[in-house]
C-alpha cells in the first residue's frame, strides 16, 4: 500500500513539475510592464544611473559602468536579480525609488533570465515617446531669490538639490548620503524650496519637529521618510502636501493614528508601510478615504491557506530581510 502511495505521489509531483516547467515567461506581457513601471525612471532615456539603460534590448545587454547586469540563462549569477531581491531599505536595492518589487515580480524576472531572457527586437520599454505621453507635464517654474539661496545652503551642507531634468527648475533633494548627520536643523532651508518635487530623507536623524519645514512644499510629489524617527505626530505636518503621490514610511514608528493625517491627500497613490505600527484595520480605514491608494505592508499581507502556513511565510520573509 505504501509503495502505491509513493508511486502516486511521485507521478503527481512529476506532473506538477512538467506544468511548472511549461510556464513560459513572455517579455511583452510579463517583463515589459515591470521595467516600464519600476525601472525606466532611473534607467531610461532621461536618466541612466550607473550608466545603465533598460529601455531597449541592446542597451540592457550592454549593461552599466560595472558591466552586464544579467547573465542569460543564469539568474543566480545576475546582478540585476541580486539587486531586485535585496531587503527593503538596502543601499543597493533596485528600484531605489518607490516600493520594492513583489516576490511574484522578482520570480518572473528570475524565470525570464533562466529561460534565456528573450527580448523581441521590436520591444522598446520606452520612457520617452510612449511612456512620456502618459505623464503630466509640469508647468514652467522660476525660483525666487530666497529659494536660490536655500539651494546654495543645501549644496554647502553636502545635499544634492539638482533639477529633475535639463532646462527645468523643478528640483529633487537627497539627504540620504548625509545619513545621521542630517538633523532637523539641516532641513531648515527646505522652507523656501517651493520648486521641490522629490525629497529623500531616508536614514537620516530627523524627527517630527523637522517635518515642520515641509509644511508649505505644496508641489512635492515624492517623499522618502523610511528608517527615520518620525511618529504619528510628524505626519500632521504633511496635511498641506496636496500634490503628494508617493510616501515611504518603512521602518518608522507610525501607526494607525498617523494615517488619519493622510486622508485629505487626494492625489496620494502609493504608501509604503512595511515594518511600521500600522494594523490591517488602520490600513483598511485609510483605503476607505482614498480608495485608489496602493498600500504596501510587506509580509503582513501574505495570504496563506492556514494560520500555520501564514506563520511560516512570515518567518521566511523575516529571514529574507535579515540576509
N, C-alpha and C positions, 0 to 999 in steps of 0.2 A: 504493500500500500504506500509506504514511504517513498519507494522508488518511483511509483506512478506519479505521486505528488511532485517530486523533484523534476521529473520529466516535463510535466505540465508547466510548472513554474519556469523551467528553462525555456520552453517554447514561447511562453508569454513574454519573457524578458527579451528573447531574440526578436520577436515580432515588434516589441516596443522600440528596440534599438534600430531596427530597419526603418521604422516610421520616422524616428528622430533623424536618422541619417539622411532621409529623403527630403528633409526640410531645407530647401534652398533659399538662401537669403538673396533678395533682389535689390540691387542698388537703388533704383529709382523709387521703389515702394518703401523699402526699409531703412536704407542708409542716408540717402539724399536729404530726407526731411530732418534727420538728426543733425547733419552737418549745417544745413541752412539755418536751423533754429538756434543751435548752441555753439557753432564754431566759426562761421563766416565773419562775424563782427570783429573778431581779433585775427583771423587768418583768411582774409579776403582781399578784394581789390583796394579797399580804403586803408587797411591796416594789416601789417604782417608781423606779428610778434614772433621773435626768434627767426625772422626771415622765412616763415612757413606760410604757405598758402594751401588751402583745402577746397578751393572753388573749381578746380579742374583736375583731371586725371594726371596730366603732365606735371603740374605743379606739386601735387600730392606725392607722386612717386619720387620727385626730386628731393623732397624733404626740406629741412630748415638749415640753420647755420651749423647745427651739430650732426647733420647728415640725415639719412632716411628715417622716417618716423614709424614706418611699419615694414615688416618683412612678410612678403606674400607667402601665405601658407603656414605661417607660424606666429600666431597672436601672442604666445607666451614670451617671445623674444622681441616683440614690437613695442617701441617706446610709446606709441600712441595709446595702445591698450593699457600699458602700465600707468600712464598719466590719468586716463579717464576712470581708473579703478582705485585711485588713491583715496584715503579717507577725506571726508568733507573738511575744509579748512586748511588742508595741507598746502604748503607754499607752491608745490609743483602741479597741483591738480588741474586738469582740463575738463570743462571750461573753468577759468578762474573768475569768471563773472557769472552771476546767476546761479541757479541750482545745479548740483552735480547731476550727471546722467543717472537715470534709474538703472537697476540691475537688468531689466528687460532690454534697455537700450545698449548697455555695455555687452550683454550677451550677443546681441545682434551684430555688433561690430566685431566681436571676437570670432563669431562663426563666419562672418563675411571674409575676414582676413584668412582664416583657416581654409576656407573654400576657394581661395585664390584671388580674393579682392577684385572680383570682376567689376570693372567700371567702364560702361559704354563710352566710346569716344565722343559721342554727341551730348553726353550728360554733363551740363555745366551747373554746378551748385553756385548760382550767382548771388552776389551781394550787390551787384552793380545794376544792370538793366532790369532784370526780373524782380529781384528782392527789393531794390530801392523804390520800385514803383509802389510798393505797399507801405512805405514809410511816410510819416508826416514830415514835410519839410519845415524846418524851423525858420521863423521869420528873422529878418535882419536884426542884429543887436549891436549896440555901441556901448561899451563900458564907460562908466562915469570915472572922473578923476579919482574918487575915493576907491573905486574897485581896482583901478590900475595900481594904486598904491598898495592895496591889500594883496594883489598878486605878487608884487615885488617883495612884500614882507614874508609871504609864504615861501617864495623861492629862496629867500635868505635863510629860512629855517630848514631848508632841505626838502620842502614839499613841492612835488611836481604839480603845477596848475596850468596845464597846457590846453590849447584849443582842441576840440574833438575832431576837427578836420581842417584842411587847408582853407585859408581865406575866410574863416568864420571866427567870431569872438566868443561863442559859447564854449565853456570850459569844463574840464574834468580835473578833480584834485585827488591826489592819492597820498594819504598819511601812513599807509601800511609800512613802507620802508623804515619809518621812524620807530615803529614798534612801541615799546613802553615809554620812549622819550616823548611821545606825543601825549600831552595832557590837556586838560580843559583850557588852560591859558593859551596853548598852541592854536586853538580853534578860533580865537578872538577875531582875526582878520576875516573870517568867513561871513561875518555880519554884513560886509559890503559886497559880497560875491553874488550879486543878483543874477549874473550870467552863468552860474554854476548849474550843470545838468547832471553830473555824475560825481559822487563823493564816496571815497573808500576810507573808512575809519576802522577797519577790521584790525584786531590785535593790538589796539592802542590802549592807553591808560585813561581814556576819557570816562567821565561819569555822567549822571543825569544832568548835572549843572552845566556841563559843556554843551549839551544839546540846545541850550537857550540860544546859542549863536546860529542855529539853523532855522529858527522860527520864521524868518522872513524870506527864506530861499524858495519862493513860490514856483520857480522854474525847474526845481530839482526833479529829475526823473528816476534816478537810481541811488540807493543809499545802502552801504555796507556797514553794519554795526556788529557783525559776528565777533565772538570772543572778546567782548568789552564788558565793562562793569555796569552797564545800564540796567535799569529795572523798570517796573511799570510806570513809575512817576516820570521817567525820562521821556516816554512816548507821548506825554501830554504836549511836549514842545513840537511835535510833528503835525499837529492838527491843521496847521495852515499850509502844509505842503500839498496843495491841491492838484499838482501835476505828477505826484509821485506814482510811478508804475511798479517799481521793484524795491523790496525791503528785505534784507537778510538779517535775522536775529539769532542765528545759530550760536549755541553755546553761551547764551545770556541767561539772566535770571528773570526774564519777562514771563508773566503768567497771564491768566485769563483777564485779570483787571486791566492789564496794559492794552489788550486788544480792543477794549472799549474806546480807546482814543483813536483808533484807526477807522472806525465805522463811517466817518464822514469823508474819507478819501476815495471818492467815487471812481478815480482813474486807476486805482491800485489793481494790478493784475497778478503779481506774484509775491508771496510772503513765505519765507523760509523759516521754520520753527523747530528744526531738529535740535534736540537736547536743550530745550527750554522747559519752563514750568507750565506751559500751556497744556490743558487737558483736551480730550476729544470733545467734551461739551463746550469748552471755550472756543475751539476752532469752528464747531458747528454753528455756534451763536454768531460768530463773525461772518460766516457764509450766508446767514440769513439777511444780513445787512448789505453784503457785497456778493451776490450770487454768482458773479462771473469770476470771482477771485480763485486763483490756483494756490492752494495751501500745501506746502510740503512739510511733513513731520517725520520724515525718515522711516526708521524701522517701526515706529509706533503704529504705522498704518498697514503693517503686514497682515494679510488675511490668510488664515490657516484653517484647515478643516476642523481641528480640535484645539482646545486650550493647550494641551501638551505640545502639539505641533507648533503652535504660536510661540510658546516659550522657547522652543528650540530655535526658531527663526530669529527671535530677539537676541538670544545668546550668540548666535552665529554672527549677526550684524554687529554686536558689540565687539566681538573678537576681530572683525574686519577693520573696525575703527582703530583698534589698538595697534594693528600692524604698521 
